[in-house]
Amino acid sequence: MPLPVVFDSDGLIKLAKAGALERVLEAWTCLVPRAVYVETVERGLEAAYPDAAAISVALVLSSAAHAIVTDDAVFVAALAGAGLRYLLPALVLVRLVQEQRLQPAEALDHLERMRPFIRAEVYRAARSRLTAVQRG
């Protein structure tokens, strides 16, 4: 059964900018709260953001999930404080490689495209993990 995850706008946008969103959608059940859908897709299309069209593909609106995909530091702190699971977009790439749903080289390429939008320490951690997997 595919891993169900909830996305916030930040997670969706970063994975779309990295070109990895379609791979995540193929691998997992992606749940998007209505407010996030409105923000990233409907308002994004109105503003002609190119990522909005990519995000609108195959999103499922629901409420139950294994983890929340976000890179918003304040939201991450709140989730951690509440004991809720979350995944940073960069670590989604690592998880997909671990599940053998994405090749390490492809994940590193997506990570490089994501690099300008994520914190340096998150980039380094994900790169280190992906490089270790790639070396075997």
Phi and psi in degrees as a GROMACS rama.xvg file:
@    title "Ramachandran Plot"
@    xaxis  label "Phi"
@    yaxis  label "Psi"
@TYPE xy
-63.0959  145.254  PRO-2
-67.1142  121.389  LEU-3
-86.2555  127.294  PRO-4
-131.615  148.092  VAL-5
-100.321  138.586  VAL-6
-108.002  143.065  PHE-7
-100.258  174.756  ASP-8
-59.2879  -42.6251  SER-9
-59.3868  -47.1296  ASP-10
-62.7024  -43.6674  GLY-11
-61.313  -47.4666  LEU-12
-65.086  -43.6145  ILE-13
-65.9795  -41.689  LYS-14
-67.8926  -34.6474  LEU-15
-67.1128  -44.4586  ALA-16
-62.2409  -32.4466  LYS-17
-79.5699  -8.86137  ALA-18
77.7337  15.8162  GLY-19
-104.859  -7.50787  ALA-20
-59.8351  -41.6315  LEU-21
-60.5459  -38.8582  GLU-22
-66.3343  -38.7072  ARG-23
-65.1245  -42.4121  VAL-24
-63.0114  -33.4526  LEU-25
-70.9253  -34.3428  GLU-26
-87.82  -35.3612  ALA-27
-126.483  162.484  TRP-28
-84.847  114.375  THR-29
-102.183  119.532  CYS-30
-108.071  133.117  LEU-31
-130.578  116.926  VAL-32
-57.8329  148.625  PRO-33
-53.4689  -42.6295  ARG-34
-62.1267  -37.8133  ALA-35
-68.6585  -41.4853  VAL-36
-59.4391  -46.167  TYR-37
-60.2397  -45.5121  VAL-38
-65.9161  -46.9827  GLU-39
-86.3822  -33.2522  THR-40
-100.628  -62.5584  VAL-41
-62.8956  -51.5753  GLU-42
-69.1208  -34.3925  ARG-43
-63.5477  -40.9636  GLY-44
-67.4503  -39.3728  LEU-45
-60.5794  -37.6197  GLU-46
-87.5474  0.57503  ALA-47
63.1624  34.5694  ALA-48
-74.1794  128.64  TYR-49
-63.1168  -29.6652  PRO-50
-68.9584  -23.3422  ASP-51
-61.9479  -40.4156  ALA-52
-65.7538  -41.313  ALA-53
-64.5276  -39.7809  ALA-54
-68.2884  -33.0961  ILE-55
-68.496  -16.9512  SER-56
-71.9962  122.797  VAL-57
60.3898  25.7912  ALA-58
-81.9227  141.031  LEU-59
-110.66  129.538  VAL-60
-92.1032  121.955  LEU-61
-164.561  -167.249  SER-62
-134.945  -15.7993  SER-63
-100.268  138.536  ALA-64
-158.827  163.595  ALA-65
-76.708  -38.5549  HIS-66
-156.363  167.362  ALA-67
-109.72  129.503  ILE-68
-93.004  115.97  VAL-69
-156.313  156.413  THR-70
-127.495  9.23882  ASP-71
-75.1285  113.977  ASP-72
-58.8867  -40.3855  ALA-73
-67.2924  -42.4216  VAL-74
-65.6414  -41.4594  PHE-75
-59.2054  -44.9557  VAL-76
-61.486  -41.3837  ALA-77
-65.7436  -42.4768  ALA-78
-63.9337  -45.8533  LEU-79
-61.6385  -42.0518  ALA-80
-63.4167  -30.1305  GLY-81
-90.345  -0.098189  ALA-82
73.681  23.0528  GLY-83
-95.7351  145.946  LEU-84
-79.3  143.184  ARG-85
-144.607  159.46  TYR-86
-130.149  130.475  LEU-87
-76.1127  144.897  LEU-88
-52.5003  -39.7419  PRO-89
-63.4193  -35.9745  ALA-90
-79.0954  -15.8407  LEU-91
-61.0015  -40.6472  VAL-92
-61.6991  -42.555  LEU-93
-61.5146  -45.2564  VAL-94
-61.5446  -41.2528  ARG-95
-64.6844  -35.9194  LEU-96
-67.1547  -43.6987  VAL-97
-60.4124  -34.7964  GLN-98
-82.9139  0.844391  GLU-99
59.3166  36.212  GLN-100
-104.008  -4.24367  ARG-101
-151.326  136.995  LEU-102
-76.3769  145.441  GLN-103
-54.8617  -41.6955  PRO-104
-63.6204  -39.8077  ALA-105
-66.854  -40.7343  GLU-106
-63.6172  -40.2908  ALA-107
-63.2305  -37.1315  LEU-108
-64.0193  -45.5904  ASP-109
-62.2923  -40.6253  HIS-110
-61.8071  -40.949  LEU-111
-62.493  -38.7738  GLU-112
-69.944  -27.634  ARG-113
-81.668  -21.7102  MET-114
-47.7111  -44.764  ARG-115
-65.1558  -14.7098  PRO-116
-107.084  -1.89219  PHE-117
-122.991  162.698  ILE-118
-67.8095  146.089  ARG-119
-58.4671  -40.8811  ALA-120
-68.0683  -31.9649  GLU-121
-70.9515  -42.2626  VAL-122
-58.2583  -49.2491  TYR-123
-60.8315  -42.4785  ARG-124
-63.8541  -45.7345  ALA-125
-66.2637  -43.2379  ALA-126
-61.1418  -42.5541  ARG-127
-61.2354  -45.1061  SER-128
-65.189  -43.1418  ARG-129
-68.3973  -38.5401  LEU-130
-65.9231  -39.3727  THR-131
-63.1433  -41.4259  ALA-132
-65.7655  -41.6743  VAL-133
-63.0818  -36.9587  GLN-134
-73.6196  -19.0678  ARG-135
